[in-house]
């Protein structure tokens, strides 16, 4: 990728929007060592997406992510976010 060195690690971080029906969805955020936790994403305490919550906003996030996937990620463009998972906004249960 343009002659840049690749990072030597990957923590398995993934976000997954889950369509739950009736115009609502859920969002999970996890990695190899941390199971999905409740909280807010991407801004701690603000969201606008609720982790492990069934909300209309998460449904809209899924729709937005579909556009980001096809128009940014598939084309190899970078997003201004860190690849490693952060615990900011997550509530330990």
C-alpha positions, 0 to 999 in steps of 0.5 A, a space after each residue: 500500500 504505497 510502500 508503507 510498512 504494514 502494522 505487525 498486529 491485529 486485535 480482531 476488532 470488528 463492528 457488526 450492525 444486525 438488522 432486527 426488523 421493524 426499522 430497528 437494528 443492534 450494534 456489537 463491537 468486539 475483538 479477540 479478547 473482549 466480548 460485546 459490551 453495552 455502551 455507546 459508539 463511537 463517542 463515549 456517553 453520546 453515541 449516537 449508536 447504542 451497543 447491544 441496543 435495539 434502536 432506530 439509530 442503529 438501523 440508520 447506522 447500518 444503512 450509512 455503513 453500507 454506503 461507506 463499505 461500497 464507496 470507501 472501504 472497497 475502494 481501499 480508501 482509509 477512514 479516520 479511525 483507529 483499527 484497534 478496539 477502544 474501551 471508551 464508551 463501553 460499560 463493563 458488566 
